[in-house]
Amino acid sequence: MITDVVAEPVDVGDPPSVGALIVGVAVTMVMAGAAGLLSQAGSDPGERSVTGPWGSLAFTVVIAGPAVVAVIGYHDRPWVLGAAGVALFPRMLLSFSPLFFPLAVPGLIFVVEGAELASRRRRSHWQAVAAGASLLLLIAAPLCLLVHQDPVSWSTPTGSGSSSDSITATESLLAFLCAVAAAAAALLGSPDSD
């Protein structure tokens, strides 16, 4: 005998877990703050007197950028949310140590939440374009810090030193502009419709 199987109705309007998004954004922001503080604490005082706080601020913006784009993506832009997650993985290599490996957690959260949201809604074709542009700009942001070598030398009453590649205000500004442009591109992506 054949019986009817009734599936539970799926509410397409349910957003992805806000708790997961909060965890992902919080981990990313803590890592961004840690990057800025470690950059500031790890640089020589003589170098800081020549270059200013730009390197520390740049590292903070570069790491925090995907979290801002993820928040935008959470609002009915699953492709953008996934792109923010993908952009976190290359950032794990910024310190050449396991220091930034915790960024894998929000990266996975953003990708999984974006995939879950995308499977339940119709998406705009332009959203994929916006997500691609955001991803490219988020990947370009840390690369801006390596635009060219900026050798600096300094001398203080207690010592002197030099660095072959310091982060200048120009490089920091380029990284900041890439992060802002990534957020703007994410906002231009049309939200999904029911």
Secondary structure, DSSP 4 states (H G I P E B T S, - for coil): ------PPPP-TTPPPPHHHHHHHHHHHHHHHHHHHHHHHHHS-HHHHHHHTTHHHHHHHHHHHHHHHHHHHHHTT-HHHHHHHHHHHHHHTTTTSSGGGGGGHHHHHHHHHHHHHHHTTSB--HHHHHHHHHHHHHHHHHHHHTTSS---EEEEETTEEEEES-PPPHHHHHHHHHHHHHHHHHHHHSPPPB-
